[in-house]
Amino acid sequence: MYHLEEDIIPGHEIEEVAYFSPDIYLQEPHQVAGVIHVFEKLARDSIVRPV
């Protein structure tokens, strides 16, 4: 896993932080290309299942 050095605190344009699987994310009505890219990177690093 990637180690975070600080707590994630939503602010400015980010209203909340949520954790979800690639499968759940792809069911969202709108997806962000960058999030899918991150899931693909995590899959290549064997951290999550492939998207």
ABEGO torsion letter per residue (X at the ends): XBBBABBBBBBEABABBBBBBAAAAAABABBBAAAAAAAAAAAAAGABBBX
